[in-house]
Structure formats: structure tokens, C-alpha cells
Amino acid sequence: MSLAVSHVSSVTYPPLPLPAGGTMVEVAAGVYWIRMPLPFALDHINLWLLKDGEGWVQVDTGLVETSVIESWRTLFETYLKGASVNRLIVTHLHPDHVGLAGWLAHEWGASLHMSRTEYLLCRTLLSDMHKEAPDAAIRFYRHAGFDEEEIGIYRAHFGGYGSFVGALPDAYQRLVKGDRLKIDGAEWEVIIGQGHSPEHVCLYCAEKKLFIAGDQLLPTISSNVSVWPLEPNANPLKDWIDSCHHLRARLPADVLVLPAHGKPFYGAHPRLDSLIAEHQQALDDLYALCAEPKRVLDVFSVLFKNPVTKRTLIFATGEARAHLNYLVQAGLLQVEVDDKDVAYYRQA
């Protein structure tokens, strides 16, 4: 679930063909674009292969899914021709980015490179497989105003992360802000984003004027920024907006952005400006709505363009809670909990 689709006239796209399944397209010298299917409304993810001497570096993996594995095998046979993937970089823990990390690392003997928070949280979520939803999580959704049917939806999906993510390698190499990675003689700087996930790795190459953005900067949609039961008072929206400002200051205006969804694009600065403005407008609208007390479930209309369905309810709740937490921690809203443990938010 994301905020409304943006239409930013300043975003432009280089004339690159879309990579068909089992193929890749060169976007810059030694940097190749791969597109893998997703079984969701957002139906694809962009992945990247970077030439590195006689071998390769791969960024992100796709889901655990037979068709994706078959596409990778085709790519390896057709393009790599026996050369190996030596390093596997994962931007963050979401299933479409990390799902096949274990399989690919085993297939090649490649080392896995992630930020520490993303690696450890991925392992934590995998441990939820076959467990019952914890009481703290049920309270989180009752707090939002869920009825028994909606609580049942959450219970049914709890632990589903492991359906799309294979077991991670038992060891990894940590990526931190400011790391400089040498890939085929070029230097790639690790830039950390926050908000969409806790410690999202992005890669910037000043020499090639390329920015591998993962989900931290997309051309047409705003990435989901959510609060989850594990940390109910988190403020990821502040982290997200701060990260957008940081990227705005760090990236040059003419960088080519390689996003995880959509097409490679120019226009990082106006796109970041638009993302910041969209969230600020959403916060303003939400504050106005809370002139009268509102539950989390009551605020969807000012945050989302499309109706919230059973399929999108959990993500919508997380994103709504992120906006509400932001306003509460800014001192603009206050929270009152009734005798049924349902929270109501109103202007402070």
C-alpha cells in the first residue's frame, strides 16, 4: 500500500528497452538491468548485475518462485557463460529483494552483503513461520479499531514472510554508511536510507553518475512507510522524510536513478521534492481530519487514492499509523484509549 501515484513532469526516462524474462539490458558500461515478475499488483522488480573483472556483482534477488529461479538459470547460461557471481548485495529485507539470497549465495558460493539491521530483522521474521500471532500484535490491531473478522485476516497472514523468502546464509558481510565498494575499478558509495525499511542500502557511483536506489527512490509511486507491531511507537515517516532530504543534498541533479520498480530515470531532485511535498500534504490533511477523534481505520480516505481492501488492510494500517505517530511525536495530535482498548487521535 502506498500513497497516491505521482505524476512528475520533471522525471524523464532514457530510451532503454524493457528487459524481457531471462534477458538483461545494459544501462551503462558494465551495469545491466534485469526485470523479474512479482505475483502482486506491483508486478515486477528490477535487479542489477554489475561486471567485476572476470566475475559479477549482483544487487537484489527476486522472490522464492519457480519462474524466477528458471529466469536466473537462463541468464546465467546465456550471459554469464561460466563466470561467477562473487558478491551478492541485498538492499533491504523485503521479500522481493532478499527472497532468493540463500539460493543464489549457495549456487555461486557468493558472499552476502547487507546492513546489519536488515540481515538480523530478516532472520527474526523468518523465525515467525508456523507460529501463532503474538498477543502484542493482536493488541496493536485492536488499538487501530479492528473487529474480529479483521483480526482474523491478520492471524491468517502472520508468519507469511517465510513463504517468499528462503533461509539466509548463516554469515554475511556488513554494509554501513560511507563504505566504498570497488566494482570493476569504479567506486560505489553505500548510502543508507530509512523509513521504508530500517537500514536500506543504496549504492552511488560518482564516476558513472548512477544511483542504485532499491525502494528508496521510485519514479511514480511513494514507497510504503509503515509502523508494525514489533515497534508500535516508531516514527518511520520522520526517518523517511529525513532520508529524502539527505538524498536531495547528496545526489547530483543529473544522476541516473536505477529504481527497484518502474524504469530508470533522471530527475532525482524534483522527484524527492515531490515525495516530501506529498507526505507533508498528507500530514496536513490528516491533522485537519482529526479535529474530531478518529481511529486508525477512520483516516484512510485522506491518505490513499484507492479504496482499502482486505488484501491491503494491513499495509494501509501500518502506513496510517506511521502518519499518526509522526503527528503525535510532533505534539500536534494526542491519543485517548477507550475501555475497549481502541485508540482515538485528535488535535492536541
Steps between C-alpha positions, in 0.01 A plus 500: 500500500642837404383855476344628179690460174702808412532656158823699491567673167867554593565125508632377165593155379794401278401299190568154639303187404328309780691177571287199415508194728838330492673797334691805617554851364819703540420840656862617533841344438501172691165563675205283396128522571292186566123493558338214695126435551308551826159342572358828634336816368856632473593232249877530461829576673814639342826322586854591399811315388832687503806371313796461733813387319448136408199470732182682597334684786125457535263747671173350636347164417125467435256276687524130570298394198559233234472736203754738655749219560452384139563854374819523705623168358434627147689821573795316647525267200440765233695800629740395774632199306678343794610822672389508862311741722752571775306753707127519567380837632150522648354847546247403768296221655177512298429167329536618140851626581635225727284196419756302300811618685561160656455312172719739300775508762504119506482473121812714454675483835448877501541710812186677624527873573224681696460754775491343846146608590355362176682166533402444863139614457465270198610207715257606774208507257594161360483359852127593515412223255241256643449712815177652627465878486624641834270677743690827460424499127131428558487795742667720238220432250222522759649837591450598133132403514504155339193281553520122538486437125787740440701348784442166328654638179812594692520164677469317165790694348732498801828326423439517124832676441674164482279391210695735272845502665740209519739440788783753509866399505623464857765768449504831317718808449365817653447815292501835680451861399803634316648164396681520165467189286735443208314338212687461171732785597219746576412616850144458629403679822254344743224746588252391768132591475236453769124497533395243241723253683730556797845511333454495123819479294530715187807519275633817332778508240620857436718390209210340312237744638282205602287450811367152579204607710314183598164618637642821645427705186238389246382696196119484530395368842589573860643199681304358792605657831340304784495440872485132598402325826864426581565873564162670543634845588754522220515811284605367157338788313742746661784264401364489144467876461846553652640244252338680208665826610834319536480349152398839357820650642728204416407413141583714197210627290605299194533158667329207328283328761469122478185424704361167616167566326416700190765607250842662540452877508654844525358764730602384849471850649148587386386147580630528856340844531171346390523213750565741787213724391257206465564382853477851640163546327384165639603609849316831463185322380523247781540771763192680368297177502587445866317811613260230621633174655586235240613138514781377275234336279321834461785689332559295183300737278748787536809281449419263216369558151357148463251332736656280767404135455552188712814437292651841579360553852816408693727721289253789509477473878877507534534806279213683670657429839833639370333832415314510830814421699682782320235751603481368856877526544493850350255596772218566253273207589417328826375146556216383723424130551144390580387215723519258203868586450428689176711813445353830385720776361406866516667837471703586807 
